[in-house]
Amino acid sequence: MITDECINCGACEPECPNNAIYEGGAEWKYSDGTTLKGMIKTLDGDDVEADHSFEPGDMDVYYITHDKCTECEGFHDEPQCAAVCPVDCCVDDPDYRESKDSEQRKVFFTFDL
């Protein structure tokens, strides 16, 4: 998650291999930065259009959508957003925990490998 201490510098956004980071107020889509098209099935089993726009996760600061974030599993040894954040506001979300297995499934799901 990105905390309210975010200074909106945008350093994290281009570092995300999953395109899971968005500017405050920006809607997000599963198709953003992926090869996903048409109807897809989410990991929760829901059918959704890949180009469907979802509400912003935050209106004021950058945010990470959990549905696309893999904590860089399969890409890097550590989350790159946290590595480049100048104010250390990219942190683990205590209300959202998942296993490495589910993160790895997201890698395959998000990029349709």
N, C-alpha and C positions, 0 to 999 in steps of 0.2 A: 504494500500500500504506500501511497505518498501522503505524508502528513500535511497539516495546515501550515507548517513551517516552510513549505515550498516557496521559493522566490521566483518561480516561473521562468527560470533561465532556459529550460528546454534541453539541457544537456542529456537527459535520460532518453528522450524520445527516439533519436536516431540510433541509439545503442541497442534497442530492443529487437532481438531477432524474430519476434513473433508479432510485431506491430500491435502490442497490447497496451501501449502508453499513448494517451491522448491529451491534448490541451484542454484546460478547463472550459466547459461549455460545449465541447465538440461531441457530436454523436459518434457512435462506433458501429462497425459492421464486421461480421465474421470474414467477409471477403477482403477487407482492407489488408493489403500486403500479402495475400495468399492466392492460391489458385482455385479456391472454392467458388463454385458457380451453382445456380439453381437451388433446388431444395436440398438441404443437408440435415443430418440427424446429429444433434448435439450429444455430448457425453452423458447428459441427463436423460437422453432418449426422446427429446422433443424434436419435432420437425420444424424447420425454420428456413426461410429464404436467405441465402448467403448475403444478399444485398440489402436485407432488412436493416433499417437504422434503429439503433437502441439509444435510449436516453443517456445523456452524459452521466458519468459516475461522480462528477463534481463540477460545479459551475464556476469555481473561483481559481482552482489550481490544477495542475496536471494530475491525471489519475491513471490507475492501472485497472484494466478490466480482467477480473479473475478468470473469465471464460476463455481467454487467450493466453494468459501468462503461464509459463512453465518454469519460472525462476531460472531461465536459461538452460534448463536440463536438456542435454543433447547438443548444446551449442558451446557453452562455456563452463568453466569450473565454478563460477560464482555469478550471482545476478549482476548483470552489467549496469543496470540503473543505479544500484547502490554503490557500485565501484566508482562511477563518475559523478555522483551527486555532490556538489560542493558544500551543501549544508546538512548532509546525512539525513534527509527526510524520506528516503526510499528504504522502508523497513518491513519486516515480517508483520503480517496482519494477524493479531492474536485471535481474531474472530473467524479466521479462514485458514484452515489447515488441510493439507492434502498429502498423500503419500507420493514417493518418487515414482511409483508405478502409474498413478493417475497423471502426473506431470508428463511422463514419457508418452502416455496415450494421447495427451493433448498435442505433443509434437507431431505425431502421425496424423491426428485429426486435423490440426490447424493447417498443415502443409500438404495434406492429401497425398502422402508418400505411398 
